[in-house]
């Protein structure tokens, strides 16, 4: 394969790719609710919990992050494995611009969930030995990522619904093409 034709993929490229979205589309609702509910809720929880309790919460978050990552990879495998050539052509004609842009939200979700898992592991390891301000900022970041990652799953559901709609269009096009070609007629058998 020609190296110049190989598309660039990755979490950071997908995040940069969000730049073609309107700002409100890129931050609503995930980032806004992540800040308000996740970081805000974490800030309130800091006032009523000690470090040991927050470390236990981080352990629960670690489990949740693993489950979210598994769900995301299952959905990504489903979306990548099924498309036919006709479907990929149809997807390329959408305003989203093809398979790579269609898959970018999955990469953003994977990056978010990996960040969530790494922060939860780091928090569990270092929370008891770091200063309170750093502990509080890390816990608020963990709260933000939890809410953002959960809402990102909802965004992936949107992608899967779009996938279903496009698959339906592909099926209609294929049915119309097969009807247009007519039925195969058999010639009478030659006798003699």
URBELUR-V456232 format. One record per residue. N is the residue number from 1. RES is the residue in one letter. SS is DSSP state (h for helix, s for strand, l for the rest). Layout:
n = {N,N}
res = {RES,RES}
ss = {SS,SS}
//
This chain:
n = {1,2,3,4,5,6,7,8,9,10,11,12,13,14,15,16,17,18,19,20,21,22,23,24,25,26,27,28,29,30,31,32,33,34,35,36,37,38,39,40,41,42,43,44,45,46,47,48,49,50,51,52,53,54,55,56,57,58,59,60,61,62,63,64,65,66,67,68,69,70,71,72,73,74,75,76,77,78,79,80,81,82,83,84,85,86,87,88,89,90,91,92,93,94,95,96,97,98,99,100,101,102,103,104,105,106,107,108,109,110,111,112,113,114,115,116,117,118,119,120,121,122,123,124,125,126,127,128,129,130,131,132,133,134,135,136,137,138,139,140,141,142,143,144,145,146,147,148,149,150,151,152,153,154,155,156,157,158,159,160,161,162,163,164,165,166,167,168,169,170,171,172,173,174,175,176,177,178,179,180,181,182,183,184,185,186,187,188,189,190,191,192}
res = {X,X,X,X,X,X,X,X,X,X,X,X,X,X,X,X,X,X,X,X,X,X,X,X,X,X,X,X,X,X,X,X,X,X,X,X,X,X,X,X,X,X,X,X,X,X,X,X,X,X,X,X,X,X,X,X,X,X,X,X,X,X,X,X,X,X,X,X,X,X,X,X,X,X,X,X,X,X,X,X,X,X,X,X,X,X,X,X,X,X,X,X,X,X,X,X,X,X,X,X,X,X,X,X,X,X,X,X,X,X,X,X,X,X,X,X,X,X,X,X,X,X,X,X,X,X,X,X,X,X,X,X,X,X,X,X,X,X,X,X,X,X,X,X,X,X,X,X,X,X,X,X,X,X,X,X,X,X,X,X,X,X,X,X,X,X,X,X,X,X,X,X,X,X,X,X,X,X,X,X,X,X,X,X,X,X,X,X,X,X,X,X}
ss = {l,l,h,h,h,l,l,l,l,l,h,h,h,h,h,h,h,h,h,h,l,l,h,h,h,h,h,l,l,h,h,h,h,h,h,h,h,h,h,h,h,h,h,h,h,h,h,h,l,l,h,h,h,h,h,h,h,h,h,h,h,h,h,h,h,h,h,h,h,h,h,h,h,h,h,h,h,h,h,h,h,h,l,l,h,h,h,h,h,h,h,h,l,l,l,l,l,l,h,h,h,h,h,h,h,h,h,h,h,h,h,h,h,h,h,h,h,h,h,h,h,h,h,h,h,h,h,h,h,l,l,h,h,h,h,h,h,h,h,h,h,h,h,h,h,h,h,h,h,h,h,h,h,h,h,h,h,h,h,h,h,h,h,h,h,h,h,h,h,h,h,h,h,h,h,h,h,h,h,h,l,l,l,l,l,l,l,l,l,l,l,l}
//
